[in-house]
């Protein structure tokens, strides 16, 4: 019994030694979130558009054109980045959409305004003669960007607000077609109903028959594939 205190002291000492040598449990590491790249290996995002707003078929969507905002506050057309400056509709524009388009539902107004922003044609995408009309109207409205969409002109402010809408009575633009100018072919002059892209290609070929399809695509802001399809149609009417 005389050794019992010594044994207890030794046992306590060993327990303390084991506790000191025992490694504390580390704080469990949270798994790092997987970073999903915005664009795939071909340069397209999950919605199928590249950084200049083109999908694989060459269709342009202004909403996904982010490259223009990497170096400038405004896009070439005059818009602010819609991700930082959301689209909105003024009360005046809603009144005009109701009066001139017959739209009563405010949700549909929002949808249509966004569609016009995404797919409407600016003056940079129209022919020179039509571009002049739009430029005059933009000056008339002051600090405005006009987009032509489905037969109507949508007048936006430079901070992405829709301020009015009116029908394109001055433009020969209706449902994506224009009345074509007379095109000489074997001495016979006629008038054709062709699209904006076809008319633009006709004018370019008329001024420069040797131009390549790639350069035409850049000039009319379309894909080379679209130009190839359009060029085949136009060559049936104008000699190269």
C-alpha positions in Angstrom: 0.0 0.0 0.0 3.0 2.2 0.6 3.6 2.3 -3.2 0.0 3.1 -4.1 0.6 6.9 -4.1 3.6 6.5 -6.3 1.7 4.3 -8.7 -1.1 6.8 -8.9 1.3 9.6 -9.6 3.0 7.7 -12.4 -0.4 6.8 -13.9 -1.5 10.4 -13.9 1.8 11.4 -15.4 1.5 8.9 -18.2 -2.1 10.0 -18.9 -1.0 13.6 -19.1 1.8 12.6 -21.4 -0.5 10.7 -23.7 -2.9 13.7 -23.8 -0.1 16.1 -24.7 1.3 13.9 -27.5 -2.2 13.4 -28.9 -2.7 15.5 -32.1 -5.7 17.7 -31.9 -8.3 17.2 -34.6 -7.9 19.7 -37.3 -10.8 21.8 -38.5 -12.5 20.0 -41.3 -11.7 21.7 -44.6 -14.6 22.9 -46.6 -14.5 21.6 -50.2 -13.5 24.3 -52.6 -16.3 25.3 -54.9 -15.7 24.1 -58.4 -15.1 27.0 -60.7 -17.0 26.5 -63.9 -15.6 28.5 -66.8 -18.0 31.0 -68.3 -17.0 29.9 -71.9 -16.2 26.5 -73.2 -13.2 25.5 -75.2 -14.8 26.9 -78.4 -15.6 30.2 -76.8 -19.4 29.8 -76.2 -21.2 30.2 -72.9 -23.9 27.9 -71.5 -26.5 29.8 -73.5 -24.6 29.1 -76.6 -23.2 32.6 -77.3 -19.6 33.9 -77.6 -18.4 37.1 -76.0 -19.4 39.2 -79.1 -23.0 37.9 -78.9 -23.0 35.4 -81.7 -24.2 31.8 -81.4 -22.9 28.9 -83.5 -25.4 29.7 -86.3 -24.2 33.3 -86.4 -27.3 34.8 -84.8 -26.6 38.0 -82.9 -27.9 38.7 -79.5 -26.9 42.1 -78.1 -27.4 40.9 -74.5 -24.4 38.5 -74.7 -22.1 41.0 -76.4 -19.8 41.6 -73.4 -16.6 42.3 -75.3 -17.5 45.8 -76.1 -17.7 46.7 -72.4 -14.2 45.5 -71.5 -12.5 48.7 -72.7 -15.3 51.3 -72.9 -18.2 52.3 -70.7 -20.6 52.5 -73.7 -20.9 50.1 -76.5 -20.4 51.2 -80.1 -24.1 51.6 -80.5 -24.3 53.8 -77.4 -25.7 51.4 -74.7 -24.4 51.0 -71.1 -23.7 47.4 -69.9 -27.2 46.0 -69.3 -25.8 43.8 -66.5 -24.9 46.8 -64.4 -27.6 49.1 -65.8 -30.8 47.0 -66.2 -33.3 47.7 -68.9 -36.4 49.7 -67.8 -39.5 51.2 -69.5 -40.7 54.7 -68.8 -44.4 55.4 -68.2 -44.5 57.3 -71.5 -43.2 54.2 -73.3 -45.9 52.0 -71.7 -48.6 54.4 -72.8 -47.2 54.4 -76.4 -47.0 50.6 -76.4 -50.6 50.5 -75.4 -51.8 53.1 -77.9 -49.7 52.1 -80.9 -49.2 48.4 -80.4 -52.4 47.4 -78.6 -50.5 45.8 -75.7 -52.2 46.0 -72.3 -50.2 43.5 -70.3 -47.2 45.1 -68.6 -45.4 41.8 -68.4 -45.6 41.5 -72.2 -44.4 45.0 -72.5 -41.3 44.1 -70.5 -40.7 41.0 -72.6 -41.1 42.8 -75.9 -38.8 45.6 -74.9 -36.1 43.1 -73.9 -36.6 41.2 -77.2 -36.1 44.5 -79.1 -32.9 45.1 -77.1 -31.6 41.7 -77.8 -32.4 41.3 -81.5 -33.4 44.8 -82.8 -31.3 46.3 -85.6 -29.4 49.5 -84.8 -28.3 52.1 -87.4 -25.0 50.2 -87.6 -26.8 47.2 -88.9 -28.9 49.0 -91.5 -28.1 50.1 -95.0 -26.7 53.6 -95.5 -29.9 55.1 -96.8 -31.9 53.7 -93.9 -29.1 54.6 -91.4 -29.5 58.2 -92.2 -33.2 58.2 -91.3 -32.4 56.6 -87.9 -29.6 59.0 -87.2 -31.9 62.0 -87.8 -34.5 60.4 -85.5 -31.9 59.9 -82.8 -30.9 63.5 -82.9 -34.5 64.5 -82.8 -35.1 62.5 -79.6 -31.8 63.5 -78.2 -29.2 61.2 -76.6 -31.1 58.1 -77.9 -30.4 54.8 -79.4 -33.1 53.5 -81.8 -33.5 49.8 -82.5 -35.8 48.5 -85.3 -37.6 45.3 -84.4 -40.6 43.7 -86.1 -41.8 46.8 -87.8 -41.4 49.2 -84.9 -38.7 51.6 -83.8 -37.8 51.3 -80.1 -36.3 54.5 -78.8 -33.9 53.9 -75.9 -32.1 56.3 -73.7 -28.3 55.9 -73.3 -28.9 54.5 -69.8 -31.0 51.6 -71.2 -34.4 53.0 -70.7 -37.1 52.6 -73.3 -38.8 56.0 -73.7 -41.1 55.5 -76.7 -42.1 53.3 -79.5 -43.5 54.1 -83.0 -44.2 52.2 -86.2 -41.5 52.4 -88.9 -43.6 54.3 -91.4 -40.5 56.1 -92.8 -38.5 52.9 -93.2 -39.4 50.3 -95.8 -39.0 47.8 -93.1 -41.8 45.4 -92.3 -41.5 41.9 -90.9 -37.8 41.7 -91.8 -38.1 42.6 -95.5 -37.5 45.7 -97.6 -38.6 46.7 -101.0 -35.5 46.2 -103.1 -34.1 48.8 -105.5 -34.2 48.1 -109.2 -31.4 45.7 -110.1 -30.2 45.5 -113.7 -30.0 42.0 -115.1 -29.8 41.4 -118.9 -31.3 44.8 -119.5 -34.5 44.1 -117.6 -35.2 46.2 -114.5 -37.5 44.8 -111.8 -38.4 45.2 -108.2 -37.8 42.3 -105.8 -38.9 41.6 -102.2 -35.7 40.6 -100.4 -34.4 40.7 -96.9 -32.2 43.4 -95.3 -29.2 41.1 -95.5 -29.8 40.2 -99.1 -30.2 43.9 -100.0 -27.0 44.8 -98.2 -25.0 42.1 -100.0 -26.4 43.3 -103.3 -25.2 46.8 -102.7 -21.8 45.7 -101.6 -21.3 43.4 -104.6 -22.4 46.2 -106.9 -19.7 48.5 -105.5 -17.0 45.8 -105.2 -17.7 42.6 -107.1 -14.3 41.1 -106.0 -15.0 41.4 -102.3 -14.7 38.2 -100.3 -17.5 36.6 -98.3 -15.6 37.0 -95.1 -15.3 40.8 -95.6 -19.0 41.0 -96.5 -19.8 39.2 -93.2 -17.9 41.9 -91.3 -19.5 44.7 -93.1 -23.1 43.5 -92.6 -22.4 42.1 -89.1 -23.5 38.6 -90.0 -21.8 35.2 -90.1 -19.9 33.9 -93.1 -22.5 31.1 -93.4 -25.3 33.6 -93.7 -23.4 35.5 -96.4 -22.8 32.3 -98.3 -26.5 31.6 -98.4 -27.4 35.2 -99.2 -24.7 35.5 -101.8 -26.0 32.5 -103.7 -29.4 34.2 -104.0 -28.0 37.6 -105.0 -25.8 36.2 -107.7 -28.9 35.0 -109.5 -29.9 38.7 -110.1 -26.7 40.7 -110.4 -23.6 39.7 -112.4 -20.4 39.4 -110.5 
